[in-house]
Amino acid sequence: MIDPQHSQHVSATHVPELVARAERLATAGTRRLLAIAGPPGSGKSTLAAALLDQLPAGHAALVPQDGFHLADTVLADLGFTARKGAPETFDAEGFFSLLTRLRNPTGPVIYAPNFNRELEMAVAGSVPVPLETPLVIVEGNYLLLDYEPWKSGRALFDETWYLDVADTTRQSRLIQRHQEFGKSPEQAAVWALGNDEQNADVVRRSAGVADLIIHLAQRDTDG
């Protein structure tokens, strides 16, 4: 682990350094878990997918926290519809139960859920993680939060990265993303600058515990 206060500036030309860092985890000899956290729109899923694509075949699997979104019907019952995406709208206990299994696998394959943006719901059994996969990359907003049940889950990670990007860049991406999945320009802006920004404020407070803080320029990642 490195000093949590260390900060590395990353541009597109430096992404291979992150790939090399992930590869060192993958070749450590036992199953390792790498957390990639950051606020909505910071580029977590894009960076995680790039790592998966550039690592040797079979060296890593990608498991998103978004697979543990509570269903819209459950959110409606709980009165959380307007806060979808907030920490309380995830099955955090179920998420960390899965990570515990991934940390100490016993069967030939473990299946993780994923989130389908077109359906706006999680889909079970979407991500196979074979026993022989040495690195699991986990990406999500709330992997580093300092209150339960999220805080206890941090111990499951061998290394934690936090992605930081300019707020204007994040917000622009989020507005565009919401429009792509059916919101009007006005609805997209209200959601991105309201609910999403409230969630970003929560995530930002956890940055200091990360092993690595990565500052991304707009051109480096796009999601």
N, C-alpha and C positions, 0 to 999 in steps of 0.2 A: 504494500500500500504506500501511496505517496502522501505527502503533506496535504491535508484537505484544503489548505489555503493556496496551494499551487494552482496557477491558471495557465493554460496553454492556448495560444491563439492559433486557430486552424483556418487555412484557406484550402481551396480545391487541391493545390499542389501538396498539401500536407496530409490529406486524407489517408494516403498509404501508410503514414506513421501510425494511424489509428488501427489500420488493418493489421500491421505488424504487432501492435500491442495486443489486439484480440487473438492473434495467432499464438502469441506466447502463452496466453491463458489456455488455448485449445490444446497445446502440447505440454501442459503441466503434469500430465499423468493420470489425473482423475477428473471426473465431471466437474466443470466450473460454471458458475452463473455470472454473467455480466449484465448489470443494470444500466440502461440508458434512460435518464429522466429529463424532464424539462417541461415548461408551460405549453399549453395548446398552441400549435403552429410553429413550434421551435425547430422542427425538422427531425424528430426522433425516429419516426417510421422510415423516412428516407435514408437516414444514416444507417439505421439497423439493416435495412434491405441492401444497402451498398456493401456493408461488411459481409453479409451473407453471400452476396454475389461474388465478392473478391476473395473470400477465404477458400481454401481447397475444398472440393466436393466432399460432403460428409463430415466436415469439421464443426459445423454449427447448425443450430436450429433457432428459429425466431418465434418467440412466444409473446404476444401482446397483452398488456393489462386490459385493453379494451374488450377482450373476450369475456370479461366478467362484468360488463354492463348489466344492470338489472333491466328486465323487460319493461317496455312502456306501460303495460297493464299493471305491473307491480309498482312502478313509479307513480302512476295515477292513484293507486290504492294508498300509497304512503304520502301523497301530496307533494311529490318531488318533481313533477313533470317540468316545471319551469327551471329546475336546477339540474337537468340531465347533464352528466359529465362531471358533477361535483363529487368529492370523495365519498359522500354518503349514498351515492347512486350506484356504487359498485358492490359486488359480493367480495369484500376484501378477505374475509376468512376463507372462502372457497379458493380465492386466488393464491393465498399463501399456503394453503393445503396442497395445491398442485405444485407449487414451487418446492415444497418439502419433498414431495415424491420425485420431482425432477432432480433435486440435489442428491438424493439417495435412491436411484432407480433399482427396482428389483425384477421387473418384468421385461420382456423383449421390446416393448414399445409403450410409450405413454402418449395419449391423445389430449391435446389442449384445444380449447375453443378459440375462435377468432370472431372479429366483429365485421359484419357485412354492412357497409355504408349505404348500399342501395336499399337493403331491407330495413336498415336502422335497427338491427338487432344482432345479438351474439348467436353464433352457430356452433353447436357442440361438435367435438370430434374432428375439427378442421385441420389441426396441425399435428402430424405425427412426429414424435421425438424418439428415434430408436435408441436402444440401450447403449450402442457403441458411439453415439454422438458425444464428443468430448466437451463441447461448449454450447450453452443455451444463452442466447441473447434475449433479454427481457426488456421491453420498452414500454414506458407509460408515464403519465403525469406524476403519479403520487408515490413512486417507489422509495422516496427519501423522507417522507413526512415524519415529524418528530412526535406524533401522538398515535395511540393505539387505535386499531390493530396494525396500522402501517409500520409503526416504529419497530415492533418485534420482528417484522419480516425483513428488515434491512440486514439482519445477521445472516440471512441466507445467501447474500451476494458476496462473491469473491472480490469484485471490483465494481465501483459505481462511477458513472459519468453523468455530468449535468450539461445540457446544451443551453447556451445563452445566445439570443439573437435580438436585434433591435425590435422594440414594441411595434413600431410602425410596419415593419416587415411582417411580423407575426400576424398582426391584425388584418393586413391586406390579404395574406394567404387565407386566413380563416373566412373572411367575407367572400372571397372567391370560391372556397370549398363549399360553404353553405349554399351559395347560388347553384353550384354544380349539382347539388343534391336536393334541389327543389325549392329553396327559399327565394322569395323576391329580393331584389337588391336592398330594399328597406328592412325586410325581416332579417336578412343576413347581417346587416350592419348592427341592428339592435342586439342580436344574439352574440355576435363577436365582441362588441364593445361593452356588453352587459354581462351575461352569464359567463362567457368564456374568460372575460377579463377578471371577474371575481375569482375564478378557478386559477388563473395565472398568478394572482396575488398570493394565493395559498402555496402554490408550487415554489415561487421565488424564495419564500422563507426557508426552504429546505436546501438551498444550493450549497450552503457552507459545509455540509457534511460529506459532500461528494469527494471521491478520490481525485477526480479530474474535472475541471471546469473548462469547457470548450466554447470559445467564442467564434461563432460562425458568421461569415459575411453572407449577404443576401444571395450571392451567386452559388454558394457552396451546397445548399440543400434547399428543397422546395416543398416541404410538407411537415 
